[in-house]
Amino acid sequence: MSDLLTQPAVDLVALLAAQKISAFELAELHIERIEQLNPQLNALVDFDPDEIRRQAIMLDQSTAPRGPLHGLPLTVKSSISVVGRLCETGSLFNQGRRPTSDAETVTRLRKAGALILGTTNCPEFLMAYETDNRLYGRTSNPWDLTRTAGGSSGGESAAIAAGLSAGGLGSDGGGSVREPAHFTGICAMKPTPGRIPTAGHLPDTLGPFALLGTIGPMARTMADVTLLFRVVSGALDIDPVAAPVPYRPSTAEALKTIRIGYFEDDGLVPVTAETRQAVQDAVHSLRRHGFHVEAFRPPSLERARELWYTYFVRCGALLLEPLGRGRESDLSPTFLDFLSTARAHAPLAADELLGAWRETNIVRSQLLVEMRDFPILLSPVCSIPAFRHGERNWTLHDANGTARSLAYLDAMRFTQWFNLLGAPAAVVPISRSAEGLPIGLQLAGRPYGDEDVLGIASILEEDFGYVAPPAQYP
């Protein structure tokens, strides 16, 4: 029965629907796995076995029509409100915060019959690609406990990869569902802003963060991610960035008419040799499946990254730095790293922010023009696989074999472009590094092309996909 814990969520839903397993039995398996592995992984920060059992009994005893997720055990990042569960964004400043209502996405999960296992760890204020904080400490990667599971949805990715959860919700303002998925060998989707409501997320996704920030599904397979997307997507009438775009899947034949551009790096920073090979393997796979795939790299990517940096790092610091004044000793090292990076620049002035806001539309327009011939882009997620806890610099060889020093944020730049564009982007696990660590790739599309991204990612996954990490830890 424990083999069920690394099966696709869609298979678990089918077993529950056929009553081959009860919600209570499946919940008990997850409780046992959490109690066994969470002490080593530190993925869940709020977990109440009695509450989980209560939910499961209610689901099994219910006579109401069953929803598409009936009895499926899911987790939620601890920046997304779950009534009664800790939602602290990894910060002592929010210690003990328990929402009195669910986020809209969690409401939709419950209406579909999901069982909420608990909330998962994240870095302080979500401002790091490594999950570590003063409240709960670091989350480890189930492939190698000496390495990070990523951030900021690192607890979520570790829980799903190791079978502590069948899937769940993270959030993404610069790669925060995609980087952890890549690091732990699972799938994830950053949707077009507004396709999935962010009401109930802490902090609020307002101003420029309404473009950058989204809630996104994470799971072991693209079929699972697609199922979660279908359940939680749909415009919310009070969401100012939402558009009334219904779910609209494409056929395989229609998807194969979409031209795909690919690139192994951005021409500025190196990636590992295994990452380059993963891109080539994915290109060959897509061509075998009948897709037209050509080398193509949009010229406007670097300016998009620079504008993202202005918002996420410099504007983010402008908003968050005042919270810690007078309590600097309570801030986590990961957040202090973020502030140190931001302080390397002059404070963001109003005219510079307004100029960046204006230029954002210009650069987004340029990217949309550049992607007309290639509406889907295949690229790395990151220059490197999961790094060791606390690492911030690496040496890689570029395409010419020259050794290059690589800094922390530069290694992560491949996801940041698509937050500035407001575009959907999914991650599929493809291969392994020399150390045996997962390597995922990113498929990104034009805004509101979410279903095309999901569909093509699902086809690509047929030749690759999730592999369970080691199940036991010292």
Secondary structure, 3 states (H helix, E strand, C coil): CHHHHHCCHHHHHHHHHCCCCCHHHHHHHHHHHHHHHHHHHCCEEEECHHHHHHHHHHHHHCCCCCCCCCCCEEEEECCECCCCCCCCCCCHHHCCCCCCCCCHHHHHHHHCCCEEEEEECCCHHHCCCCCCCCCCCCCEECCEEEEECCCCCHHHHHHHHCCCCCEEEEEECCCCCHHHHHHHCCEEEECCECCECCCCECCCCCCCHHHHCEEEEEECCHHHHHHHHHHHCCCCCCCCCCCCCCCCCCCHHHHCCCCEEECCCCCCCCCCHHHHHHHHHHHHHHHHCCCCEEECCCCCHHHHHHHHHHHHHHHHHHHHHHHHCCCHHHCCHHHHHHHHHHHCCCCCCHHHHHHHHHHHHHHHHHHHHHCCCCCEEEEECCCCCCCECCCCEEEEECCCCCEEEEEHHHHCHHHHHHHHHCCCEEEEEEEECCCCCEEEEEEEECCCCHHHHHHHHHHHHCCCCCCCCCCCCC
